[in-house]
Amino acid sequence: MSDAPRHILVIGMGAGDPDHLTLAAVKAMRRADVFFVLGKGREKDALTRLRRDILDEHLTGPYRVVEAEDPWRDRTQQDGGRYASAVHDWRHRRADICERLIVEELAPGRCGAFLVWGDPSLYDSTLAILEDIRGRGTVEFGYEVIPGISSVSALAARHRVTLNRVGRPVHITPGRRLAQGFPEDCDLVVMLDGHESFTHLTGRGWWIHWGAYVGTPDEILVSGPLD
């Protein structure tokens, strides 16, 4: 048995369009011996299908996918401390699953990959989970990150706008934080806003560029005055 450490690729694959993959991402995918996928329910089916479409588009030979059930997450806790605790618990249980996948499904000296929607650096837990696993010391592996086109970049491109007006900063926040306030002298990017928190920002004369399922066949785009 090889004593070489396992290696993990965290590959940003864009918002859903197979053409969003960078050349670096395609090259990284072709290095992988196995792809790890977490998901659940109808979301699992749809997102797994999208991942397979992307793999089929860019890989010329057979590939191996190992799927696991994503653990349930308590989304009822929205205040700061309880929310952070719920996210920490969910990430820890995710790390348990990913650790098992790496140990059982990836032989020493081989290369595994996680395909991450958008860019791994923006509102994604994969990097934190891998650091959690490495900190446990139960399995040795190295990893590298391949950046991807974020949903933010894809949305701006689809609306043909820049994220900021001249000389202004950009503030990126999840929707649940809008009620806690934000700088007034900036252009605002809101993510993870399933509750449409932007509806509480009327009366400011703002313009909104909104999107859902960006880069997929189900893409929805809306823009116009928020009032």
Secondary structure as GFF3:
##gff-version 3
##sequence-region A 1 227
A	DSSP	beta_strand	6	12	.	.	.	ID=ss1
A	DSSP	three_ten_helix	18	20	.	.	.	ID=ss2
A	DSSP	alpha_helix	23	29	.	.	.	ID=ss3
A	DSSP	beta_strand	34	39	.	.	.	ID=ss4
A	DSSP	alpha_helix	41	58	.	.	.	ID=ss5
A	DSSP	beta_strand	65	69	.	.	.	ID=ss6
A	DSSP	alpha_helix	80	105	.	.	.	ID=ss7
A	DSSP	beta_strand	111	116	.	.	.	ID=ss8
A	DSSP	alpha_helix	126	136	.	.	.	ID=ss9
A	DSSP	beta_strand	141	146	.	.	.	ID=ss10
A	DSSP	alpha_helix	151	159	.	.	.	ID=ss11
A	DSSP	beta_strand	170	174	.	.	.	ID=ss12
A	DSSP	three_ten_helix	175	180	.	.	.	ID=ss13
A	DSSP	beta_strand	187	191	.	.	.	ID=ss14
A	DSSP	three_ten_helix	197	200	.	.	.	ID=ss15
A	DSSP	beta_strand	207	212	.	.	.	ID=ss16
A	DSSP	beta_strand	220	225	.	.	.	ID=ss17
###
